[in-house]
Amino acid sequence: MDDYNSKTFWDQRYEQANTPWDLGGPSPPFARWLREGNMTPGRLLVLGAGRGHDARLFARAGFEVTAVDFSETAVSAMRSLTDPNLPIDIVQADIFDLPASYDQQFDYVLEYTCYCAIDPSRRADYADLVRRVLKPGGQLVALAFPLWDREGGPPFAVSVAEMVQLFNDRGFELAHRERPFDSVRPRQGNEELLVLERNIVFPRFSP
């Protein structure tokens, strides 16, 4: 059985060019969200950044970006594709092992196809991580995908209601939700753009 919790699994997928999650460029809904002026440049963490298409989109828009991926092969590709003058810190790491120096350092976390790639049993850990690295008032900007009810994965099916509740339980408020009109054709109707904001005061968790 494939071990999708291992770095080797993801390295092999990239080495075999078996990467259907990779759009070959930035996600259109993210690009539109930026054009509409919905985000002020700040520090942004991209989890599961892959080859870095979205990371570069935001760096070109003036964000200070940290892009993390589990796969050394993906990180190597991201480095080769990235202009060294862009403000991107490219990191090869397991997202669940990010150091304490990341705590409350980011204005935004960007999510696309990372949440659906991890073992569903670790989704609570993912939400804890996002809360840990965001500044109070920071935002998770996410494309929730895939919104289907198929068994197995990755990608593992995502429920928007469950995802929102997971973050509500950690002191996040849903600031925006939409079904993007500009999703790439194979994903139209199968993803939603969510913005979840970390409350400044939330007594159940330490800052």
Salt bridges, closest charged atoms under 4 A:
ASP11 OD2 - LYS7 NZ 2.91
ASP22 OD2 - ARG51 NH1 2.55
ASP22 OD1 - HIS53 NE2 2.87
GLU36 OE2 - ARG32 NH1 3.51
GLU64 OE2 - ARG43 NE 3.82
GLU72 OE2 - LYS7 NZ 3.56
ASP103 OD1 - ARG132 NH1 2.31
ASP107 OD1 - LYS135 NZ 3.30
ASP125 OD2 - ARG122 NE 3.08
ASP128 OD1 - ARG170 NE 2.55
GLU178 OE2 - ARG32 NH2 2.55
GLU178 OE1 - HIS176 NE2 2.72
ASP182 OD2 - ARG32 NE 2.59
GLU192 OE1 - ARG177 NE 2.51
GLU192 OE2 - ARG179 NH2 3.02
